[in-house]
Amino acid sequence: MDIDYKNEIKRLKQELPVTVVGHYYQRDEVFDMADITGDSLELARKCKADKNPWVVFCGVGFMGQSVKVIAPHKRVIMPKMACCAMAKMIDGVTFDQSVDFMVKAGIKKENILPITYINSDVSVKSKVGEMGGLVCTSSNAFKIIEKGLESGKKILFVPDRCLGQNFANSMELKSCIIGDNQDPNNCDVICYDGFCSVHQLFTVEDIEFYREKYPNILIAVHPECDPKIVEKADFSGSTSMLIKYVNELDINQKVAVGTEYNLVNRMREKNTFVLSSTKPECPTMNETTLEDLYLALKSIEDNNPINEIAIDEHTTKWANIALERMLDIK
């Protein structure tokens, strides 16, 4: 007998003390089932404020972890234990190796301020917290790096080299990437060599194509894009900033957007293009299906929850401190 997943999901949401959360990059049919939608940190905050004890998070692992860190009393499960490729590029061991690289270059450990993008595993956030560092998002990275520099310390920015470089460029700071043979002593922001595979798909040729085809078109991109792309764009901003920017344009103004396909596809219908010759779809964000969401909810009903997020007390403590330090900066 075939299961009507949509109706079963609706039934389970009504009968269970659960909130279904969907990130902007989720496929449409999953996104439409969510009670709360948004970007990663925004979702964690909304989950903390939500009254239900259960959270079913349709996204990738580090996002579910963020909810558990901010609201440890919540039971958080993932329909699919998908892992952000960028977050997987660094762990506690490679973070320590990055610190060692700077120390061996002559920078004292106490003179290093680590900042981790929220797109990182909880183990990295915890180590950052223990070193006196903090978390940032793509919308507040400028403010966080600027505040961090007031300490007089070198910034170790992990894991996204593009985000670190783009914000360093916007602040007229010198940056380098670990492994590019530059002396970190001569740089303000030292970036780990991680990246978003989706945002690496956008090219200068894509921008040139759209500018030639539509002379008055605007180009809006996410700061996870390569610095060469950001430099040639008319606007660069986080997911929420891109949505706001596009929605506030005159409906007749054409715009090409360089970010994940599902998000762009849900922006305004007219005169909005995906800045790519290929489909920039996040493979891990698209792993979650309606069936996965149904099975996750059913597992709660059956009192046998699957894919539950569990974080030890020590890691939770320091990851939360790193997040709280970010939230304290106004």
C-alpha positions as CSV (number, residue, x, y, z in Angstrom):
1,M,0.0,0.0,0.0
2,D,1.4,3.4,-1.1
3,I,1.8,6.0,1.6
4,D,0.5,9.5,1.0
5,Y,3.6,11.2,2.6
6,K,2.2,14.8,2.5
7,N,-1.0,13.9,4.3
8,E,0.8,11.6,6.8
9,I,3.3,14.3,7.5
10,K,0.4,16.8,8.2
11,R,-1.2,14.3,10.5
12,L,1.9,13.6,12.5
13,K,2.7,17.3,12.8
14,Q,-0.8,17.8,14.3
15,E,-0.6,14.9,16.7
16,L,3.0,15.2,17.9
17,P,4.7,18.0,20.0
18,V,7.1,18.6,17.1
19,T,8.3,21.5,14.9
20,V,9.5,20.8,11.4
21,V,12.3,23.1,10.3
22,G,13.4,23.7,6.7
23,H,16.5,25.5,5.4
24,Y,16.1,27.7,2.4
25,Y,18.2,25.3,0.2
26,Q,15.8,22.3,0.8
27,R,13.9,20.9,-2.2
28,D,10.5,22.5,-2.6
29,E,8.3,19.7,-1.5
30,V,10.2,19.4,1.8
31,F,10.5,23.2,2.3
32,D,6.7,23.5,1.9
33,M,6.2,21.0,4.8
34,A,8.2,23.1,7.3
35,D,6.7,25.1,10.1
36,I,9.8,27.3,10.3
37,T,12.0,28.3,7.4
38,G,15.1,30.4,7.1
39,D,18.9,30.4,7.3
40,S,21.0,28.4,9.7
41,L,21.4,30.7,12.7
42,E,18.0,32.2,12.3
43,L,16.5,28.7,12.4
44,A,18.4,27.8,15.6
45,R,17.2,30.9,17.3
46,K,13.6,30.3,16.3
47,C,13.8,26.7,17.5
48,K,15.1,27.8,20.9
49,A,12.0,30.1,21.2
50,D,9.6,27.4,20.0
51,K,7.5,25.7,22.6
52,N,7.7,22.1,21.2
53,P,10.2,19.7,22.8
54,W,11.0,18.0,19.4
55,V,12.7,19.5,16.4
56,V,12.9,17.7,13.1
57,F,15.5,19.7,11.1
58,C,15.5,19.4,7.4
59,G,19.0,20.6,6.5
60,V,22.6,19.5,7.1
61,G,24.3,18.3,10.3
62,F,25.9,21.4,11.6
63,M,22.5,23.2,11.6
64,G,20.9,20.5,13.8
65,Q,24.0,20.7,16.0
66,S,23.5,24.5,16.3
67,V,20.0,24.0,17.6
68,K,21.2,21.4,20.2
69,V,24.0,23.8,21.3
70,I,21.7,26.8,21.7
71,A,18.8,24.8,23.1
72,P,20.3,21.6,24.8
73,H,16.9,20.8,26.3
74,K,15.4,20.1,22.8
75,R,15.3,16.7,21.2
76,V,16.7,17.3,17.7
77,I,16.5,14.7,14.9
78,M,17.5,14.9,11.2
79,P,15.4,13.2,8.5
80,K,18.7,12.6,6.7
81,M,22.1,12.8,8.4
82,A,23.4,15.0,5.5
83,C,26.8,16.7,5.9
84,C,27.7,20.1,4.5
85,A,30.8,19.5,2.3
86,M,32.4,22.7,3.6
87,A,31.8,21.7,7.2
88,K,33.4,18.3,6.5
89,M,36.6,20.0,5.3
90,I,37.7,20.8,8.8
91,D,37.6,19.0,12.1
92,G,39.2,19.4,15.5
93,V,42.5,17.8,14.3
94,T,42.8,20.0,11.2
95,F,41.9,23.1,13.3
96,D,44.7,22.3,15.7
97,Q,47.0,21.9,12.7
98,S,46.1,25.3,11.5
99,V,46.9,26.9,14.8
100,D,50.2,25.0,14.9
101,F,51.0,26.4,11.4
102,M,50.6,29.9,12.7
103,V,52.6,29.2,15.9
104,K,55.5,27.6,13.8
105,A,55.5,30.8,11.7
106,G,56.3,32.8,14.8
107,I,52.8,33.9,16.0
108,K,52.2,33.1,19.6
109,K,49.0,31.1,20.3
110,E,47.7,33.8,22.7
111,N,48.0,36.3,19.8
112,I,45.6,34.2,17.6
113,L,41.9,34.9,17.6
114,P,40.0,32.1,15.8
115,I,36.7,32.9,14.1
116,T,34.6,30.1,12.6
117,Y,31.9,30.4,10.1
118,I,28.7,28.8,11.4
119,N,29.0,26.3,8.6
120,S,31.4,24.2,10.7
121,D,31.1,21.1,12.9
122,V,30.4,21.6,16.6
123,S,33.8,20.2,17.5
124,V,35.4,23.1,15.6
125,K,33.1,25.7,17.3
126,S,34.0,24.2,20.7
127,K,37.8,24.5,20.0
128,V,37.3,28.1,18.8
129,G,35.4,28.8,22.0
130,E,38.1,27.4,24.2
131,M,40.7,29.7,22.4
132,G,38.6,32.8,23.2
133,G,37.2,32.9,19.6
134,L,33.7,33.2,18.3
135,V,31.3,32.2,15.5
136,C,30.1,34.3,12.6
137,T,27.5,34.1,9.9
138,S,27.7,35.5,6.3
139,S,25.6,38.4,7.4
140,N,27.6,39.5,10.4
141,A,31.2,38.4,9.4
142,F,32.2,42.0,8.6
143,K,31.2,43.1,12.1
144,I,32.7,40.1,13.8
145,I,36.1,40.4,12.0
146,E,36.1,44.2,12.6
147,K,35.5,43.6,16.3
148,G,38.0,40.8,16.5
149,L,40.8,43.0,15.0
150,E,40.3,45.4,17.9
151,S,42.1,42.8,20.1
152,G,45.2,43.4,18.1
153,K,45.4,39.6,17.4
154,K,45.8,37.8,14.1
155,I,42.5,36.4,12.8
156,L,42.4,32.7,12.0
157,F,39.3,32.3,9.8
158,V,37.8,28.9,9.2
159,P,36.7,27.1,7.2
160,D,35.6,29.2,4.2
161,R,38.6,30.9,2.5
162,C,36.3,32.9,0.2
163,L,34.2,34.4,2.9
164,G,37.3,35.3,4.9
165,Q,39.0,36.8,1.8
166,N,35.9,38.7,0.6
167,F,35.4,40.4,4.0
168,A,39.1,41.1,4.3
169,N,39.0,42.7,0.8
170,S,36.0,44.8,1.8
171,M,37.8,46.1,4.8
172,E,41.1,46.7,2.9
173,L,42.9,44.1,5.0
174,K,45.6,41.7,3.8
175,S,44.6,38.0,3.8
176,C,46.3,34.8,2.9
177,I,45.3,31.1,2.7
178,I,47.1,28.4,4.7
179,G,49.3,26.6,2.2
180,D,49.7,29.4,-0.3
181,N,53.3,30.1,0.8
182,Q,52.5,33.5,2.1
183,D,53.9,34.6,5.4
184,P,51.0,34.8,7.9
185,N,53.0,37.4,9.9
186,N,52.3,39.9,7.0
187,C,48.5,39.2,6.9
188,D,45.6,40.4,9.1
189,V,43.3,37.5,8.2
190,I,44.7,33.9,7.8
191,C,42.1,31.7,6.1
192,Y,41.7,28.0,6.2
193,D,41.5,26.4,2.7
194,G,37.9,25.4,2.7
195,F,35.1,26.3,0.3
196,C,31.5,25.8,-0.7
197,S,31.4,23.5,-3.8
198,V,28.1,25.1,-4.9
199,H,29.3,28.7,-4.8
200,Q,32.5,27.7,-6.6
201,L,30.4,26.9,-9.7
202,F,29.9,30.6,-10.6
203,T,32.4,32.1,-13.0
204,V,33.4,35.4,-14.4
205,E,32.3,34.1,-17.8
206,D,28.8,33.6,-16.3
207,I,28.7,37.3,-15.3
208,E,30.0,38.4,-18.7
209,F,27.4,36.3,-20.5
210,Y,24.5,38.0,-18.6
211,R,25.9,41.5,-18.9
212,E,26.3,41.0,-22.7
213,K,22.8,39.5,-23.1
214,Y,21.1,42.1,-20.8
215,P,23.2,45.3,-20.6
216,N,21.4,46.7,-17.6
217,I,21.2,43.5,-15.5
218,L,22.3,43.5,-11.9
219,I,24.5,40.7,-10.5
220,A,23.9,39.6,-6.9
221,V,26.1,36.9,-5.3
222,H,26.7,35.2,-2.0
223,P,30.1,36.0,-0.3
224,E,31.0,32.3,-0.4
225,C,31.7,32.9,-4.1
226,D,35.3,33.4,-5.2
227,P,36.6,36.9,-4.7
228,K,36.9,37.4,-8.4
229,I,33.1,36.9,-8.7
230,V,32.3,39.2,-5.7
231,E,34.5,41.9,-7.1
232,K,32.5,42.0,-10.4
233,A,29.1,41.8,-8.8
234,D,26.8,44.7,-8.0
235,F,25.8,43.2,-4.7
236,S,27.1,40.6,-2.3
237,G,25.3,39.4,0.8
238,S,24.1,36.5,2.9
239,T,21.0,34.4,2.0
240,S,18.6,36.7,3.9
241,M,20.3,39.8,2.4
242,L,20.0,38.4,-1.1
243,I,16.3,37.7,-0.7
244,K,15.8,41.2,0.6
245,Y,17.9,42.8,-2.2
246,V,16.0,40.9,-5.0
247,N,12.6,41.4,-3.5
248,E,13.1,45.2,-3.2
249,L,14.1,45.6,-6.9
250,D,11.6,47.0,-9.4
251,I,9.9,44.0,-10.9
252,N,11.2,45.1,-14.4
253,Q,14.8,45.1,-13.2
254,K,16.6,42.0,-14.3
255,V,18.9,40.3,-11.8
256,A,21.1,37.2,-12.0
257,V,21.8,35.6,-8.6
258,G,24.8,33.6,-7.7
259,T,23.6,31.2,-5.0
260,E,21.9,27.8,-4.5
261,Y,19.3,26.9,-7.2
262,N,16.4,26.1,-4.9
263,L,16.6,29.5,-3.2
264,V,16.9,31.4,-6.4
265,N,14.0,29.4,-7.9
266,R,11.8,30.6,-5.0
267,M,12.6,34.3,-5.4
268,R,10.4,36.5,-7.5
269,E,9.2,34.8,-10.7
270,K,9.9,37.6,-13.2
271,N,13.3,38.8,-14.4
272,T,15.3,36.7,-11.9
273,F,18.0,34.4,-13.3
274,V,20.4,31.8,-11.9
275,L,24.0,33.0,-12.5
276,S,25.3,29.7,-13.9
277,S,25.4,27.6,-17.0
278,T,24.9,24.5,-14.8
279,K,22.4,23.9,-12.0
280,P,24.0,25.1,-8.8
281,E,22.1,22.7,-6.5
282,C,23.5,21.7,-3.1
283,P,23.7,17.8,-3.3
284,T,23.6,17.3,0.5
285,M,20.8,19.8,1.1
286,N,18.8,17.9,-1.5
287,E,19.3,14.5,0.1
288,T,16.2,14.9,2.3
289,T,13.0,13.7,0.7
290,L,9.4,13.6,1.8
291,E,9.8,10.0,2.7
292,D,12.7,10.8,5.0
293,L,10.7,13.5,6.7
294,Y,7.8,11.1,7.2
295,L,10.0,8.4,8.6
296,A,11.6,10.9,11.0
297,L,8.2,12.0,12.3
298,K,7.0,8.4,12.4
299,S,10.0,7.4,14.5
300,I,8.9,9.9,17.2
301,E,5.4,8.6,17.1
302,D,6.8,5.0,17.5
303,N,9.0,6.2,20.4
304,N,12.1,5.1,18.5
305,P,13.6,8.3,17.2
306,I,16.2,8.1,14.4
307,N,19.2,10.3,13.6
308,E,19.1,12.2,16.9
309,I,21.7,14.8,17.5
310,A,23.8,14.1,20.6
311,I,26.6,16.4,21.8
312,D,28.7,15.9,25.0
313,E,28.6,18.5,27.7
314,H,32.1,19.8,27.3
315,T,31.7,20.4,23.5
316,T,28.2,22.0,24.0
317,K,29.6,24.3,26.7
318,W,32.4,25.8,24.6
319,A,30.5,25.8,21.3
320,N,27.7,27.7,23.0
321,I,30.2,30.2,24.5
322,A,31.6,30.8,20.9
323,L,28.0,31.4,19.7
324,E,27.1,33.7,22.6
325,R,30.2,35.8,22.0
326,M,28.9,36.4,18.5
327,L,25.5,37.3,19.8
328,D,26.9,39.7,22.3
329,I,28.4,41.9,19.5
330,K,25.8,44.5,18.5
